[in-house]
Amino acid sequence: MDTIAKMPAHYMTYPGTKDPLFRVGKARSRALPGLLLDEDYFRSFGEMLVPVHIWNALSRYDVWIEPALQSEWMRLMQGYLDRLGIETNPREMFEAMKWSEPRRDVSAVREIAQRLLENKSLFCVWSGKRLRNDTIDIDHCFPWSAWPCDDLWNLLPAHQKVNRSKSDKLPSSRMLLEAADRVMEWWYSAFSAGENSPIRKRFYVEAQGTLVMDSVRPPASGNPEFPLERIFDALSFKRFSLKSDQGIEEWDGSR
């Protein structure tokens, strides 16, 4: 964080001024008993505030911005290597700059759902239809094509036909509101019911890490046990954000 504060954040200013684009707040890092990539860990480095208009512009135009940044970085590195007399293969450099494509993995959640089906009834969160082993799908609440996220809170049981109808669309606010009780019942049964279980801890840590939990903070123990209703509120806010920022087509399908 000290390097960011002294270099890019210091020299990137609004045109014609010395006002910084990004405001940086450094923190005094402290020793932690273990390495858990949660909010407390990242906050221990400090923070950099990105103005919302810049964030929105970067999000909307990343398809053009990213190739330009990669090209400029490769040109810069090639200049360094040339001065050092090191021969490089431009193709290898280009391949090294490629992002690894994220892969969907719902297998663990599917296993949980199938175990629950052996002892209780499960219902499609969107339609309310009772599910069986041969009709259940695991749906990404927010479409993978728009936001590749396999966090537990984003994976919901759905009927296969309903899931195909939803496809890569974003659930409308009405659909999400009508599904609220079924979503939270699924979260509780699948992830939150087991005391001190690894899957429970993962569920809450992921919710804290990727959803805007506002003023909610985990207790001093570091175990982020906030109410499922609060997580659902944060999910609803994220839905609004994705709709606003990316203009994803909404799904308001009939049941």
N, C-alpha and C positions, 0 to 999 in steps of 0.2 A: 504494500500500500504506500510505503514511503517513496518508492520509485515512481509510482503512478502520480503521486502528489507533486513531485519535483520535476517530472518530465512532461508526459502528454497533458495531464490536467492543468499544469501551469502554463503551457504554451498555447493551448487551444482556447482562444478568446473570441468574443463576438467582434465582427468586422469594425475596425476603427476605434476599438476600445481595449482596455486591459481587463475587462470583466470576463472571468473564466466561464466557459460553457458548462463545465462540470465542477461541482463543489465537492471537495473531499474532506471527510472527517476521519482522522486517524485515531486508532484506539491502541491502548497498551495491551498487547497480547499477553495471555496468561497461560500457564501450564494447565492442560486438561488431563484428566485421568485416563481417557481413552480417545480414540479418533472416531467420532460420529459426525458425518457431514450433515449437520442440522443448522438451524438458524443461529444458535448460540456460537457454534464454531465459526461460521462465516462472519458474524458480527464482531468476533474477537479481533479481526483485522482492521475494522473501521468500515466506512461506507463512502460510496461515490453517488451523488445525486444526479440523475439524468433528467433534464427538462422534458416534460411530457410531449411537447411538440417535436422534439428531436427523436424521442423514442418512437413515436408514431410514424415519423418520416422514415426512419431506419427500418421499421417493420414492414412498411408498405412498399418500399423501393429496394429491399434487400436483394431481389433478383438481379438488379443492375449494380448495386453497391458492392456486393461480395466479389464478383469477378474482377472489378476494377481494383479493389484492395489486394486481391491475390496477385494480379498482374504486376502491380507496383511493388509488392513485397518481393516477388521473384526477381524483378529487375534490380532492386536494391541488393539482394543477396548475390546475384550474379556479378555485380560490380565489386563487392567485397572479395568474392572468390577469385575473380580475374586479377585483382591487385595482389592477391596472395599466390598467384600462379597455380591455382588448383583447378584442374579440368573437371567440368561437370556435364552431365547429360540433361539437357533441358526437359526431355520427356520424363526422366526420373523425378526431377524437381516438381513438374506439373502433377505427377501421380501422388507425390508426397503431400501436396496441398489439398487433396480431395478429402471431403468430410466422409466419415464412415456413416453409411445409411443406418438409421435405427431400425431394429427389427421388432415386430409385434411378438409378444409372448403372453398369452392368456392361459397357458397350460395349468399353472398353479391355482389360479382362480377357478378354472373349470373343475379341477379335482375337488376343491372345497365345495363347489356347488353340487357336484355329484354325490359327495359324502352326505351333505345335508339332505338331499333327496331321499336317501335311504331311511331317514328318521322323521322327516317333516315335509310339509308342502312348501314348494317354492312357486312364486308367481312372477310373470313378466312384469318388470317395473313400469313398462309403458302401457300395456294393455290390460293388465290384471289377470291374464289367462294363466291357468295352472300349467306348470311345466313338467315335462317328463324327460328322461335321459335322451330320448330320440327327437325332442323338439327344442331343447335348450341351446341357446347361443350365449356367448359372452360379448356384450356390446361395449364399445367405447362410447361413453356418454358424449364426449366431445370428439368429433371425427378425427381419426388418425391422420388423414390427409392434410388437415389444417393444423393439428397440434399433436405430434406423435408422443403420447404419454401413456405408459402402462402402469401408472400409480394405481393402487388398489381402489381408491375412492372413485376412479374414473371407469372402472370395469363393473358392469351391471348385468344381471341375468335378463335375457330377453327371449321371446319366442322367435324361432328362426324366420318365420314369415314377416313378423314385425321388424326384425333386425334388417332384413333385406329391403323392406319398404323405407326404413330410415336411412340406410346406406351411409353416405358421407355427408349427411345433412346435420345441422345443429338443432337439437330439440327446441321448440318454441318455448316461450316463457309459460304459456298455458300448459303445455305438455309436462314441463318440468314441475310446475306447481301441483298438478294433479298426481304426479308420480311421487311426491315428496315422502309420504308415509311409507310407500313400498321401498323406496330407495333407502331410507333410514333403517327400516326393518331388515333389509338385506345387509347393510353395513354392520348392524348389531349382530345378526346371526352368524355372518361369515367372518368378521374380523374383530369385533369389539367385545364379544361375550367371554372369551377365554382370558382369565386373569394371568397377567405377566407372560403371555405367550409371545413368541417372536413375531407372529403375524399381526397381533394387536399393536405391538410397538411400531412395526413397519407402517401400519395404516395411519397412525397418528403422526408419525414423523413425516411421512410423505404429504399428508394433508397440510401440515404446518409449513413444509418446504415449498409447495407449489401453489397453494391457494392463499389469497390475501385474507389473513385472519384478523386484521385491524388491531384493536387494542387488546385482543385476547393474548395472554402469555401463559406458557406452561408454568407449573409450580416450580419451586426452587430445586426440586429433585431432578429437573430436566425431562420429566415424563409428561409430554404435552396432552394431558387428558382433558380436552375441552368438549362440550356437549355436541352430540351429533347434529342437533339443530343449528348450531353455530357453523359447523362444517358445511351443512347444506346451504346456509345463507352465503357462505364464501363461494360455494360452487355456483350459485345463482348469479353472483356478481361476476364470476369468471365467464359465464355464458354471455352475459351482457357485453363484457369486454371483447370477447371473440367476435361477436356479432358486429359491434361498433368498429373494431379495428380492421377486420378482414372481410366483412360483408358476406359471411358464409350463408348459403341458402338454408332457410329454416325448414324444419319438418314439423308438421302439425297433423300427422296422419290419423286416419280413423282407425278404430279398433275393431 
